Amino acid sequence: MTQTLHIRHVTTYAYDEPVYYGLQQLRLTPKGRAGQHVIDWKTTVTGGRIEVAFDDSHANRVQLVSLQEGAERVEIVAEGTVEISDETGVIGAQGGYMPLWMFLRPTDLTRRGSATQAFAREVRGIDDQLEQMHALSQVVREAVAYDTGGMDVARTAEEAASQGHGVCQDHAHIFCTAARLLDRPARYVSGYLKMNDREHQEATHAWAEAYIDGLGWVGFDVSNGYSPDTRYCRVATGLDYTDAAPISGIRQGAGTETMKVELRVAQADQLQSQSQAQQSQS
């Protein structure tokens, strides 16, 4: 089973005073890996320019963007078409430049504490690795309610686990932290999810992957309670959000910054049908 997704991701920055210098790091290009074929993809920047592109240590495609001096508005558009096949969440062997033991290492956002240790203890007695990771996903989902209020990209896994609520980023961090406590290599994934009830969204999605002996990397979307299928487009992976953030950077200049995100994830043939219908009506 396959599905072709068309994705358009627009990020607009507005500054109330001109920016003297700015550098943005983009991880917006989907991975061409098992079960995912990038048909076409393009990133364009208004108010800046792409200086260089390279693959980082996690095999993420990174683009460095410099902002125009004096810019008051910057728009970044990432758009393209990706064909996804249903591999029941299985990605396979490690394909980046990082050894597997690195994915057992805690980070600032996945530091361990009593709350995350409790999740690991709940499933420690399950011998089958895949069954154990599915059980861990369920335990985290039941204990940490999905709540977009007070979203904070700097919140740690332990903080979210202790508070009992969070967003997909928090679920992924908690899963990775507990999986590593169980000696399972785990990593954070950022990407896109085609919603069942709408095409337009407010943000990208995040989930986690654990390395299972004999299968390789397997995805777990804790927030939704299942493994990724043809609705999921993988973009970047890493030890935590910091390694896989869609956009991060620095700027110099006084004043404040506002950011607006417009994201549309749709089935490609449905978009074509809509376009043809609109043309016939005009």
Backbone hydrogen bonds in HBPLUS format (Angstrom, degrees):
<---DONOR---> <-ACCEPTOR-->    atom                        ^
c    i                          cat <-CA-CA->   ^        H-A-AA   ^      H-
h    n   atom  resd res      DA  || num        DHA   H-A  angle D-A-AA Bond
n    s   type  num  typ     dist DA aas  dist angle  dist       angle   num
A0086-ASP N   A0001-MET O   2.98 MM  85  5.74 157.8  2.03 164.0 167.8     1
A0003-GLN N   A0084-ILE O   2.77 MM  81  5.28 148.9  1.86 151.3 161.8     2
A0084-ILE N   A0003-GLN O   2.77 MM  81  5.28 176.8  1.77 155.0 156.2     3
A0268-ALA N   A0004-THR O   2.80 MM 264  5.58 172.3  1.81 146.4 149.2     4
A0005-LEU N   A0082-VAL O   2.80 MM  77  5.33 162.8  1.83 162.5 158.3     5
A0082-VAL N   A0005-LEU O   2.90 MM  77  5.33 159.9  1.94 153.3 159.9     6
A0006-HIS N   A0266-ALA O   2.78 MM 260  5.42 167.1  1.80 161.4 166.0     7
A0266-ALA N   A0006-HIS O   3.06 MM 260  5.42 167.5  2.07 152.5 156.5     8
A0007-ILE N   A0080-GLY O   2.91 MM  73  5.57 167.6  1.92 166.0 170.0     9
A0080-GLY N   A0007-ILE O   2.99 MM  73  5.57 152.7  2.07 151.8 158.8    10
A0008-ARG N   A0264-ARG O   2.96 MM 256  5.26 156.5  2.02 150.4 156.9    11
A0264-ARG N   A0008-ARG O   2.91 MM 256  5.26 154.5  1.98 147.1 155.3    12
A0009-HIS N   A0078-ALA O   2.80 MM  69  5.13 169.3  1.81 160.0 163.6    13
A0078-ALA N   A0009-HIS O   2.88 MM  69  5.13 168.5  1.90 149.5 152.9    14
A0010-VAL N   A0262-GLU O   2.75 MM 252  5.02 177.6  1.75 161.0 161.8    15
A0262-GLU N   A0010-VAL O   2.81 MM 252  5.02 163.2  1.83 151.9 157.0    16
A0011-THR N   A0076-ILE O   2.88 MM  65  5.18 164.2  1.91 150.9 156.2    17
A0076-ILE N   A0011-THR O   2.83 MM  65  5.18 165.5  1.86 153.1 158.0    18
A0012-THR N   A0260-LYS O   2.84 MM 248  5.15 168.3  1.85 156.1 160.2    19
A0260-LYS N   A0012-THR O   2.88 MM 248  5.15 153.5  1.95 146.9 155.4    20
A0013-TYR N   A0074-VAL O   2.75 MM  61  5.09 167.4  1.77 157.4 161.7    21
A0074-VAL N   A0013-TYR O   2.88 MM  61  5.09 158.8  1.93 144.8 151.1    22
A0014-ALA N   A0258-THR O   2.91 MM 244  5.28 160.2  1.95 152.0 157.6    23
A0258-THR N   A0014-ALA O   2.93 MM 244  5.28 159.3  1.97 153.1 159.6    24
A0015-TYR N   A0072-GLU O   2.90 MM  57  4.90 167.3  1.91 140.1 139.9    25
A0016-ASP N   A0256-THR O   3.29 MM 240  5.95 158.9  2.34 153.3 159.4    26
A0019-VAL N   A0071-ALA O   3.02 MM  52  5.37 151.9  2.10 137.9 146.3    27
A0070-GLY N   A0019-VAL O   2.61 MM  51  4.91 159.2  1.65 161.2 160.9    28
A0020-TYR N   A0252-GLN O   2.85 MM 232  5.56 146.2  1.97 148.2 156.9    29
A0021-TYR N   A0252-GLN O   3.41 MM 231  5.04 161.9  2.45 129.7 130.6    30
A0252-GLN N   A0021-TYR O   2.60 MM 231  5.04 149.6  1.69 157.8 159.0    31
A0067-LEU N   A0022-GLY O   2.94 MM  45  4.97 163.9  1.97 134.4 135.7    32
A0023-LEU N   A0250-ILE O   2.90 MM 227  5.51 158.9  1.94 150.9 156.0    33
A0250-ILE N   A0023-LEU O   2.98 MM 227  5.51 151.1  2.07 149.8 156.6    34
A0024-GLN N   A0065-VAL O   2.74 MM  41  4.96 165.3  1.76 151.6 156.1    35
A0065-VAL N   A0024-GLN O   2.78 MM  41  4.96 170.5  1.79 152.4 155.7    36
A0025-GLN N   A0248-SER O   2.57 MM 223  5.24 167.9  1.58 172.8 174.4    37
A0248-SER N   A0025-GLN O   3.07 MM 223  5.24 147.9  2.17 138.3 148.1    38
A0026-LEU N   A0063-GLN O   2.81 MM  37  5.04 175.3  1.81 156.4 158.1    39
A0063-GLN N   A0026-LEU O   3.01 MM  37  5.04 155.9  2.07 138.5 146.0    40
A0027-ARG N   A0246-PRO O   2.77 MM 219  4.66 165.1  1.79 138.8 140.4    41
A0031-LYS N   A0234-ARG O   3.10 MM 203  6.11 157.7  2.15 138.2 144.2    42
A0036-GLN N   A0033-ARG O   2.92 MM   3  5.38 154.3  1.99 144.9 142.1    43
A0085-SER N   A0035-GLY O   2.90 MM  50  4.82 165.9  1.92 136.4 138.6    44
A0037-HIS N   A0083-GLU O   2.84 MM  46  5.08 169.9  1.85 154.7 158.0    45
A0083-GLU N   A0037-HIS O   2.77 MM  46  5.08 165.5  1.79 159.8 157.0    46
A0039-ILE N   A0081-THR O   2.92 MM  42  5.47 136.0  2.12 140.5 153.1    47
A0040-ASP N   A0081-THR O   3.27 MM  41  5.35 162.0  2.31 140.8 143.3    48
A0081-THR N   A0040-ASP O   2.80 MM  41  5.35 143.8  1.93 140.4 151.4    49
A0042-LYS N   A0079-GLU O   2.86 MM  37  5.54 153.4  1.93 154.4 163.0    50
A0079-GLU N   A0042-LYS O   2.95 MM  37  5.54 164.0  1.98 156.1 161.1    51
A0044-THR N   A0077-VAL O   2.85 MM  33  5.26 158.1  1.90 149.7 155.9    52
A0077-VAL N   A0044-THR O   2.89 MM  33  5.26 170.7  1.90 158.4 161.6    53
A0046-THR N   A0075-GLU O   2.84 MM  29  5.06 164.1  1.87 152.0 157.4    54
A0075-GLU N   A0046-THR O   2.89 MM  29  5.06 158.9  1.94 143.1 150.2    55
A0068-GLN N   A0047-GLY O   2.94 MM  21  5.60 179.3  1.94 134.9 134.9    56
A0049-ARG N   A0066-SER O   2.97 MM  17  5.61 150.2  2.06 151.8 161.3    57
A0066-SER N   A0049-ARG O   2.99 MM  17  5.61 150.6  2.08 165.1 161.4    58
A0051-GLU N   A0064-LEU O   2.76 MM  13  5.66 158.1  1.80 162.6 170.3    59
A0064-LEU N   A0052-VAL O   2.93 MM  12  5.53 167.2  1.95 162.7 166.7    60
A0054-PHE N   A0062-VAL O   2.88 MM   8  5.34 153.7  1.95 149.6 158.4    61
A0062-VAL N   A0054-PHE O   2.70 MM   8  5.34 174.7  1.71 171.3 173.1    62
A0056-ASP N   A0060-ASN O   2.97 MM   4  5.44 155.1  2.03 148.0 153.2    63
A0059-ALA N   A0056-ASP O   2.95 MM   3  5.21 158.1  2.00 120.0 120.9    64
A0097-TYR N   A0057-SER O   3.14 MM  40  5.27 154.2  2.21 142.6 148.8    65
A0071-ALA N   A0068-GLN O   3.03 MM   3  5.36 149.1  2.13 139.6 135.2    66
A0090-VAL N   A0087-GLU O   2.97 MM   3  5.43 167.3  1.99 121.1 122.8    67
A0219-GLY N   A0089-GLY O   2.76 MM 130  4.79 158.0  1.81 131.3 138.4    68
A0091-ILE N   A0217-TRP O   2.69 MM 126  5.15 169.8  1.70 154.7 157.5    69
A0092-GLY N   A0217-TRP O   3.33 MM 125  5.06 157.4  2.39 129.5 131.5    70
A0217-TRP N   A0092-GLY O   2.72 MM 125  5.06 165.1  1.74 137.2 132.1    71
A0102-MET N   A0099-PRO O   3.05 MM   3  5.73 152.5  2.12 117.8 125.4    72
A0103-PHE N   A0100-LEU O   2.94 MM   3  5.57 149.1  2.03 118.0 126.0    73
A0104-LEU N   A0101-TRP O   3.17 MM   3  5.44 158.6  2.22 111.4 113.1    74
A0105-ARG N   A0102-MET O   3.20 MM   3  5.50 164.5  2.23 109.9 114.3    75
A0186-ALA N   A0103-PHE O   3.13 MM  83  5.45 165.5  2.15 133.7 132.1    76
A0110-THR N   A0107-THR O   3.14 MM   3  4.95 136.6  2.34  93.1 105.5    77
A0157-ALA N   A0109-LEU O   2.87 MM  48  6.03 154.0  1.93 147.5 153.9    78
A0117-GLN N   A0113-GLY O   2.95 MM   4  6.00 154.4  2.02 154.0 162.4    79
A0118-ALA N   A0114-SER O   3.03 MM   4  6.10 140.5  2.19 135.8 145.0    80
A0119-PHE N   A0115-ALA O   3.38 MM   4  6.78 148.7  2.49 141.5 148.2    81
A0120-ALA N   A0116-THR O   3.24 MM   4  6.57 159.0  2.29 146.0 150.9    82
A0121-ARG N   A0117-GLN O   3.00 MM   4  6.26 153.4  2.07 146.4 153.7    83
A0122-GLU N   A0118-ALA O   3.17 MM   4  6.42 145.2  2.30 143.8 151.9    84
A0123-VAL N   A0120-ALA O   3.29 MM   3  5.74 143.6  2.43 107.6 116.1    85
A0124-ARG N   A0121-ARG O   3.39 MM   3  5.07 157.3  2.45  96.0 102.5    86
A0126-ILE N   A0123-VAL O   3.14 MM   3  5.71 170.6  2.15 120.9 123.6    87
A0132-GLN N   A0128-ASP O   2.85 MM   4  5.96 153.4  1.92 151.5 160.0    88
A0133-MET N   A0129-GLN O   3.01 MM   4  6.27 154.4  2.07 148.7 154.3    89
A0134-HIS N   A0130-LEU O   3.04 MM   4  6.31 157.9  2.09 151.1 157.0    90
A0135-ALA N   A0131-GLU O   2.93 MM   4  6.13 154.7  2.00 146.1 153.5    91
A0136-LEU N   A0132-GLN O   2.86 MM   4  6.13 150.0  1.95 144.1 152.7    92
A0137-SER N   A0133-MET O   2.99 MM   4  6.20 159.3  2.03 145.8 150.5    93
A0138-GLN N   A0134-HIS O   3.12 MM   4  6.39 155.8  2.18 144.8 150.8    94
A0139-VAL N   A0135-ALA O   2.91 MM   4  6.17 157.2  1.96 150.2 156.7    95
A0140-VAL N   A0136-LEU O   2.99 MM   4  6.21 166.0  2.01 157.3 159.8    96
A0141-ARG N   A0137-SER O   3.00 MM   4  6.14 163.1  2.02 147.1 152.3    97
A0142-GLU N   A0138-GLN O   2.97 MM   4  6.11 156.6  2.02 150.0 155.4    98
A0143-ALA N   A0139-VAL O   3.12 MM   4  6.22 144.1  2.26 141.7 151.0    99
A0144-VAL N   A0140-VAL O   2.87 MM   4  5.82 149.4  1.96 156.5 162.6   100
A0145-ALA N   A0164-GLY O   3.01 MM  19  6.19 147.6  2.11 135.6 126.3   101
A0166-GLY N   A0145-ALA O   2.94 MM  21  6.37 145.4  2.06 166.1 170.2   102
A0147-ASP N   A0166-GLY O   2.72 MM  19  5.13 161.5  1.75 139.7 144.8   103
A0155-ARG N   A0152-ASP O   3.13 MM   3  5.47 167.9  2.15 113.7 117.1   104
A0160-ALA N   A0156-THR O   3.07 MM   4  6.35 166.4  2.09 153.9 156.9   105
A0161-ALA N   A0157-ALA O   2.88 MM   4  6.04 161.0  1.92 152.4 158.2   106
A0162-SER N   A0158-GLU O   2.95 MM   4  6.03 154.0  2.02 143.0 149.8   107
A0163-GLN N   A0159-GLU O   2.94 MM   4  6.10 151.4  2.02 146.8 154.8   108
A0164-GLY N   A0160-ALA O   2.95 MM   4  6.04 137.1  2.14 142.9 153.3   109
A0170-ASP N   A0167-VAL O   2.98 MM   3  5.32 117.5  2.38 105.4 120.1   110
A0171-HIS N   A0167-VAL O   3.01 MM   4  6.38 160.7  2.05 156.9 162.9   111
A0172-ALA N   A0168-CYS O   2.97 MM   4  6.17 161.6  2.01 150.2 154.5   112
A0173-HIS N   A0169-GLN O   3.00 MM   4  6.26 156.9  2.06 146.4 152.8   113
A0174-ILE N   A0170-ASP O   2.88 MM   4  6.10 163.5  1.91 156.5 160.5   114
A0175-PHE N   A0171-HIS O   2.97 MM   4  6.12 167.3  1.98 151.4 155.1   115
A0176-CYS N   A0172-ALA O   2.98 MM   4  6.15 167.5  1.99 150.1 153.5   116
A0177-THR N   A0173-HIS O   2.96 MM   4  6.12 161.7  1.99 148.8 154.0   117
A0178-ALA N   A0174-ILE O   2.98 MM   4  6.19 171.9  1.99 160.2 161.1   118
A0179-ALA N   A0175-PHE O   2.83 MM   4  5.92 162.6  1.86 156.4 162.1   119
A0180-ARG N   A0176-CYS O   3.01 MM   4  6.09 159.7  2.05 147.5 152.3   120
A0181-LEU N   A0177-THR O   3.16 MM   4  6.43 144.2  2.29 139.4 149.3   121
A0182-LEU N   A0178-ALA O   3.17 MM   4  6.50 127.8  2.46 136.9 150.3   122
A0182-LEU N   A0179-ALA O   2.96 MM   3  5.03 136.0  2.15  97.4 110.5   123
A0184-ARG N   A0179-ALA O   2.92 MM   5  5.17 160.4  1.96 142.8 141.9   124
A0183-ASP N   A0180-ARG O   2.96 MM   3  4.84 156.1  2.02 108.4 109.7   125
A0211-TYR N   A0185-PRO O   2.88 MM  26  5.38 155.5  1.95 153.3 155.7   126
A0187-ARG N   A0209-GLU O   2.82 MM  22  5.33 154.7  1.88 152.6 160.1   127
A0209-GLU N   A0187-ARG O   2.92 MM  22  5.33 151.3  2.01 151.2 156.6   128
A0188-TYR N   A0238-GLY O   2.77 MM  50  5.30 158.4  1.82 162.6 164.7   129
A0238-GLY N   A0188-TYR O   3.02 MM  50  5.30 140.6  2.18 143.7 149.3   130
A0189-VAL N   A0207-TRP O   2.85 MM  18  5.23 150.8  1.93 162.3 153.3   131
A0207-TRP N   A0189-VAL O   3.01 MM  18  5.23 153.7  2.08 139.4 147.4   132
A0190-SER N   A0236-ALA O   2.86 MM  46  5.32 166.8  1.88 156.7 160.1   133
A0235-VAL N   A0190-SER O   3.00 MM  45  5.81 154.5  2.06 151.9 152.0   134
A0236-ALA N   A0190-SER O   3.15 MM  46  5.32 163.3  2.17 140.9 145.2   135
A0191-GLY N   A0205-HIS O   2.98 MM  14  5.38 157.9  2.03 149.7 148.7   136
A0205-HIS N   A0191-GLY O   2.86 MM  14  5.38 170.9  1.87 151.4 151.2   137
A0192-TYR N   A0233-CYS O   2.93 MM  41  5.02 156.3  1.98 141.5 148.8   138
A0233-CYS N   A0192-TYR O   2.85 MM  41  5.02 161.2  1.89 150.0 151.7   139
A0194-LYS N   A0231-ARG O   2.86 MM  37  4.92 158.3  1.90 138.0 145.5   140
A0265-VAL N   A0199-GLU O   3.02 MM  66  5.28 160.5  2.06 145.4 145.3   141
A0201-GLN N   A0263-LEU O   2.80 MM  62  5.22 161.5  1.83 150.6 154.4   142
A0208-ALA N   A0220-PHE O   3.14 MM  12  5.34 171.3  2.15 142.4 144.4   143
A0220-PHE N   A0208-ALA O   2.72 MM  12  5.34 158.2  1.76 158.9 157.6   144
A0210-ALA N   A0218-VAL O   2.94 MM   8  5.48 151.5  2.02 153.6 155.1   145
A0218-VAL N   A0210-ALA O   2.89 MM   8  5.48 150.7  1.97 146.9 155.7   146
A0212-ILE N   A0216-GLY O   2.82 MM   4  5.11 171.4  1.82 139.7 137.3   147
A0215-LEU N   A0212-ILE O   3.00 MM   3  5.43 159.9  2.04 131.7 137.7   148
A0216-GLY N   A0212-ILE O   2.79 MM   4  5.11 163.3  1.82 163.7 158.6   149
A0221-ASP N   A0226-TYR O   2.96 MM   5  5.54 155.6  2.02 144.0 150.9   150
A0225-GLY N   A0221-ASP O   2.82 MM   4  5.83 131.9  2.05 148.9 164.1   151
A0232-TYR N   A0229-ASP O   3.19 MM   3  5.84 170.9  2.20 122.9 125.2   152
A0243-ASP N   A0240-ASP O   3.14 MM   3  5.79 134.5  2.36 116.1 125.3   153
A0244-ALA N   A0241-TYR O   2.97 MM   3  5.16 137.6  2.16 103.9 116.5   154
A0245-ALA N   A0241-TYR O   2.82 MM   4  5.50 110.3  2.31 161.6 170.7   155
A0270-GLN N   A0267-GLN O   3.09 MM   3  5.42 128.8  2.36 106.7 120.1   156
A0271-LEU N   A0267-GLN O   3.17 MM   4  6.53 152.6  2.25 153.7 161.8   157
A0272-GLN N   A0268-ALA O   3.10 MM   4  6.42 154.3  2.17 148.0 155.0   158
A0273-SER N   A0269-ASP O   3.05 MM   4  6.22 151.1  2.13 137.7 145.1   159
A0274-GLN N   A0270-GLN O   2.93 MM   4  6.18 156.1  1.99 147.7 154.1   160
A0275-SER N   A0271-LEU O   2.91 MM   4  6.14 155.7  1.97 147.6 154.2   161
A0276-GLN N   A0272-GLN O   3.00 MM   4  6.21 157.6  2.05 146.2 151.8   162
A0277-ALA N   A0273-SER O   2.97 MM   4  6.15 153.1  2.04 145.1 152.7   163
A0278-GLN N   A0274-GLN O   2.98 MM   4  6.20 156.2  2.04 147.6 153.5   164
A0279-GLN N   A0275-SER O   3.01 MM   4  6.23 152.7  2.08 145.5 152.8   165
A0280-SER N   A0276-GLN O   3.01 MM   4  6.23 151.4  2.09 144.0 151.4   166
A0281-GLN N   A0277-ALA O   3.14 MM   4  6.35 135.4  2.35 139.3 150.5   167
A0282-SER N   A0278-GLN O   3.17 MM   4  6.32 132.0  2.41 138.8 150.5   168
